[in-house]
Amino acid sequence: MASAGIDQVREWILARNPGRESIEPDENLIESRLVDSLSFVELVYTIESVSGVEIDFDSIDMQDLQTLSSIEKAFFAPARLP
């Protein structure tokens, strides 16, 4: 079961892609063009806002931001939440 935080991230992405109704947990957000270079920074800020976790752009791991599953594991896992 997905966390409420990742559901908010999913809704944010879907709101910017009106032709889509769903996103698979392991779908690559960048390769599928659901998140492009212009919206990437907004995605990071959305994750920060929802999770309460500050993301350091200097040490960001792109693997953590490629799928909803990786975002949930990196930023919404119980051990990471403040």
Order of alpha helices (4+ residues) and beta strands (2+ residues): alpha-alpha-alpha
